[in-house]
Amino acid sequence: MSKEAVKQAEELKVVFRRDPRFESVSLIASGGYGSAIRVRYRDPNLPTLREFLVKRAFKGPEARDALMTERKYLTRLRNNRHIPELYNIPENPLRNARIDRRDWIIMEWVGCGTLESFITLAKGKLRGGQRKNQNRKLPNRLLWSLFLCLIRGCIAMAWPDARENPTNEPPTGIVHGDMHPRNVLLGEPPRDEEHTFTPILKMIDFGLASEQGPNPTAQEINLLDIGDLMVALIHLNEPPYAYETPTVDFNNRRFKTDARSLVPFPPDIDPSLVFLVCSCMATEFDIRPSLDSLLQNALRAVREKTPAFFRNSREEQDNAIRELWQDIVYNAPVEESEEEKDDGDDYESEEDDIF
């Protein structure tokens, strides 16, 4: 952790310690623009709020601008399940301490780690150990569920007030601008039909987000990004190298795609899922599917592709999938990825208790 991040956390420790509602403060991440601090909270007037995240900008105009941009878009994207919520804490100690309002935000704590961490740990879980199998992949039904989460997040950006359902209104033109595995979080499943045995994904870090106006270009850019995320999930960040832009030929459809490592389609992965990911990354924008079409296909797969569709494979059973992702998140040994070692600008995934 950077010295400035530790200093910020120590300052917040003093601020929160004055109020008995706050039990602990932990520095969990630092990046180029600021730090992230987890706070545990106990207030009988808000029994469902047990912890939250404070993001605080480092000194300097760029860091402050990025945080203000994030606040702007998180405010606009409120009440969408696949985007973290901003919180307003009664009698907020940060306000009482007169810390500049432009330099911090309080948001929902999403507690199962980043997608990057999940991919790294899943690779060790599935392909490590005594019986190494370099071809093992995540279950198809888990991949479909995670894909649906990413689609819902894109719909939230396109129609922020529609509760993640496409409408006939023109889309906003919001582009995330920094969508990669470190900027997607896993959380415990909410109680709904789309996450009965799988985690929820939430998109974070909107500090580089922008709006291009009501046109489809923004959707197509976001689709390319979630396609990249799905490629990482399918291959567990170890895609086979491909030199040329391949042509997809499936169900009487032919097009070129930037999902080079998915052509030919990998074995044991639902070809319909691979086709949709490839179409999200089609080199021609007009080939990429609409969000409504993607949503309907993903919803149908999540609802109708039961274990029987996958020959009742043990890995595709509800309980097996639930046990697998929970084992990956909570029990897998933590190994630092090469990207984490080399890149000092993104968030680290270390947690230091300072309270």
N, C-alpha and C positions, 0 to 999 in steps of 0.2 A: 504494500500500500504506500502511496506517496505521503510525504511529510505533511503536505497541505491537507490531505484527506484525514489523516490522523488528528491534526490540529482542529479541523472542523468538528470531528466527532467528539473530541474532548470538550469543545465549547458547548456542543449540544447536550453532552452529558450533564454539565453544570446547569444548563437551562431546564432540562426535564427533571433533574433530581429535586428541584424545589417543589414539585407537585406530586403528591402521593399517588395520583392516578397512574403514573408511569413507572413500570417496574424495572425495565432494563433498556439499554441502548446498545446496539451492535453495529459496528462498521462492517458492511458486507461487500462493498465494491467501490472502486475508484476508477476514473477514466480521464480522458484528456480535458473534459470540461467540468467535472465535479465529482461528488461522492454520493453514495447511497447508504442510508442508515436505517436499520430496522428498529422499531420501537414497540415494545410490548405495553399494552394499555388495559387498564381495568377501571371501568366507570359503570356503576349500577344503572345509570340512565341510558347507557348504550351497551347493553349486554352482548350484542352480536359482534361488536367491534373489539377484537382482542389484540390486534397488532396492525401496524401500518408502516409504510416506507416514506422516509423523508429524503428527497433529492435536493441537494444544495450545490449551487454553482460556485466554482472557484472564482477568484477575483479576475476581472477583465471583461471587456465588452462582448467578446465572442461567446464566452461561457454564459453570460447573462442572457444574451440574445437567444441562444439555443434553448435555455430553460424557459424563457418567455414564450418561445415558439411551441415548445412542448405543452405548456399550460394552455395555450390558445387552442391547440387541436384536441387535447384531452377534454377540455371543457366542451368543445363542439361535439365530441364523440361520446358524451356521457350516455349512460343507460343502454350501452351495447355490451353484451355479455363477453365478447372476445377482445375487449379493450379494457384495461384497468380503470377503475373509478378514481376520481379526485375526491378527497375527503376534506370536510370542514370540521375541525375539532373545536368544541366549545371551550371558551377561555384558553385559547391556544397559547402555550408558553412562548412560542416563537414570536408572536405578535407582542406579547407583554415584554419580551426582551429587546424589542425594537430592532430585530434583524430585518434588513430590507426585504420587503415583500417580493421584490423581483428576483431574489436570490434563492428561493426555496419553493417547493411544492410538496404537499402531502398526498399520498396516493395509496391505493389498495396494495396490500402485501399478497403476492402470489408465490406460494411456498415450495414448489417442487423443482426449482432450478431452471436454467436456460435450456433451450432446445439443443444448443451446442454441447452442453454438459451431458444431456440425455443421450445424444448420438455417440459421444465418446464412451460413456459408461455402457451403453447397449452393445457397442462393438466389443468391448472387453468381456461382457457377459455372454454374448452369443458366439464369439469367435475365439475366446481365450480358453484357459483351463487345460486339463489333461487331454481332452478329446477335441482338439481344435478342428473347426469346420469353417473355412474361410468363405463359404457360400451361404451360411445362415443369415437370414434376413428377418426383419420384424414381420409379425403376422399381417396378412392382408387386411383383416378387419380392423386392426389397429391403424394401419396406414390410411384406410378409407376414413376413419373417424378423425384423424389428425388433418387430413386434407379438407374435410368438411369444416373444421375449425378455421382453417386458413381462408377458405372461401367466405365464411361468415365475416371474418375480419375485413376482407376486401369490400364486402357489401356494406359494412358499417361505414367505411370511408366514402363509398359512393353515395349512400343515402343515410346520413347520420341519424335522422329522425324516424326511420322506418323500422327500428328494432331488428335490423339484420335481415330484412326481406326486401327484395328488389321491388321497385315501383315503376310507374310509367313516367315519373318526373325525370327531368334531365339530371344526370349524376353530377356530383360536386366538382370533380376534377382533382380531388385530394390524392397526392402521391406520398407514400410513406417516406421514401428517399433513403432509407438506411435499413432495409429489411434483410437481415441475415440471422443465422442461428443464435447469436447472442442477444438479439433483440426480440426474441419470442420466448415467453415463459410458459412452463407447465404448472397447472394447478390441480388440486383435487377435483374429482367430478362433481359438478352441480347436480341437483336432483331434477333431471329432465331426460327425455327419451333419447337425446343425442349423445349422452355421456354416461350411460348406465354402467359401463365397466371400463371406460377409458378416460384419461385425463383431459382437461380442457386446455387449449392453447390461447394465450393472450399476447397481442402485439404491443410492444413497448417502445420507448425512446423515439418520440416524434420530434426531436430537436432539429432534424433536417427536413421535416415535412414541408410540402409546398402545395399550392393549388394552381392548376393550369387552366381553370375555367371549365364550364360545362361541356366537355367533349369526351369522346371515348378513349383518348390517348392515355389518360391517367389510369383507367382500368387495365389497359393492355400492359402498361409498365408494371403495375402491381401484380398482374397475372404472371408476368415473367419472373418476378421475385418469388412468388409462392411456388412456381414451378421449380426454381432452383432449390428451395427448401425441401420440396418433395424428393428431388434427386438425391439430396444429402441423406434424407431419411431412408430411401430405398437402398442406397449403396452404403449406408453408414459411413459417409465421407470417404469412401474408397472406390470411386468410379473407375471403370476401365478406361484407359486413355483412347481417345478417338481423334483422328486427324482431320476428317472432313465433316461437313454438315450433312447429316444423313437424310434420307427421304423416308417418311412414315407411309406405309401402305397397309391400311387396316379398315375393314368394313366399307370398302369402296371409297375410301378417302385417301388422297395422296397429297403430301405437303412436306416441305423441308422444316426441320426443327433444330433449335439450338440445344436440345436435350440429347447431346451426342452420345452419352453413355447409356442411353435407354434404347438405342437401336443397334442391333436387333433387340427385341423386347427381352428382358431378363427372365429366365425360367422361374417358376414358382411365384411370380407376382401376377396378380389379376391383369390380363391384357387390357381390359377396359380402363383400369386405373392408369396404366402406363400410357395408353392412348390419350387420355385427358391431360395428363401432365405434359406430354409431348405437344399437345395442341396449345396449352398455355404458353409454351415456349416456341411456337411456330415463328419462323423468320418473317413471315408476312403478317402484319397486324390484322388484316381482315380475315385471316384464318382462325385467329384466336377466338375461343367461344365467348358468349355473353355470360355474365355472372348468373343470370337466371337459369340458363342452360346448365352451367356447371353445378349450381345448387341442386337442381332437380335430379341430375345424375348422381351426385354424391348422396343426397337424401335417400334415393331409391336403393343405393348400394348399402348404406348403413342400416336401413330398415329391413331389406329383403335378403341380403346376402348373409344368411345364417351359416353356422358351421357346416350344414348339409351341402351348401353350395361348394364348399371346399373339401368335399369328400369326408366330412366329419373328422378332419385332421385334429389331433389333440391340441396343436398349437393355436387353432382357430376357435377353441371353446371359450366361452365368456370368462370362466374362472381362470383358465390358463393365461388369457390376455391380461386380466386384472392382476394376477400374481406376478406376471413377467414385468409389467411396467412399474409396479410398486417395488419389486425386487431391484430393478435397475435404479430407481430414484433413491431408495432408502437403504439398500444393503450393498450396492456395488462399491468396490474400493475406488477411491477418488484418484484419478490420474490426470495430471496437467497435460493438456493438448499442446501440440507444437505451436499452434496459433497463439495460445495463451502465453507461451514462453517468449515469443518473439514480438508480439504486438502490444506496445505500451499505451495505445490510444483508446482501446476499448475497455470494457469493464472486466475486472478480475472477479473471480468467484470465491474469494476467501472471506471468512467471517471472523471478526475479532470482537470479543465481548469487552466492553469498556465501562460497564456500569456495575 
